[in-house]
């Protein structure tokens, strides 16, 4: 007898018996659903998040959160395994000589849980996004997207919908994840964000502190903001000097701070700054240890390049600046005397 027939038969029975049957039916449905999900998660462990695509679960928040957790665990397991391998072979080459048949897992053992999980992974399992394989509705879901960037990193941002890309909490979490997961912070994550967030000083300041090159995606208003420009100033290639406004390109204080870190940053400033001997000298001094002065000089004005020639720019510019100071000082002393003499003659 089917459930519908049983329910019809019980329709005339006391409510307690009807409720009991309904509860039993719901429990059975939940049990069957859980078993199906368990089987699906085994497929996820083998194939990765791509198993979501075209499945009945690509629009199911509960299952997607499970897949996010599974992918995070997979990455942790692989990182742990790779770390063991690297440490083993490093010690082997530095201290222990030949392999002697020692397995790295014997010397640096994995836990039973880690070994068990690693054995479930198929050979084609790869690090990949989860949000890439979910439905459009789930790409708009704030809970799913926040958990994805928290657990899997800023790479999930590129697959988020409009609503998460306009959410400052998700944006900050994604940017911070990028900073933590990428050595040197070479990736920029701001591009997909909404125009409103790109014009948010709070978010842009947060973003350029992680990676100055995020300034390229900020609004024109914030590219002309002194606080943002200074916050985007980082050592080497990850600063925002290439994206500051024309007005700030003529800011001598900002230029001096930039070239002290890296003389190549002179490239991003105005012709007036590039003709300033003191600033060019600071740029060259950033290469004084390596003597690779041309990295800075190539961006200096043609007049300074001609004056330096093949000589040592630090010595030549230091001397030129000292001579200019002496000439200016002498001129200040002589001008009042000349004016006084002129007044006496007129009298």
Helices and strands as residue ranges (DSSP letters): H 3-10, H 15-47, G 49-52, H 61-91, I 92-96, H 104-107, H 112-120, G 131-133, H 136-139, H 142-152, G 154-159, G 164-166, H 168-181, G 183-185, H 195-198, H 201-210, G 212-217, H 220-223, H 226-231, G 241-243, G 248-250, H 252-261, G 263-268, H 271-274, H 277-285, H 294-297, H 302-308, H 313-346
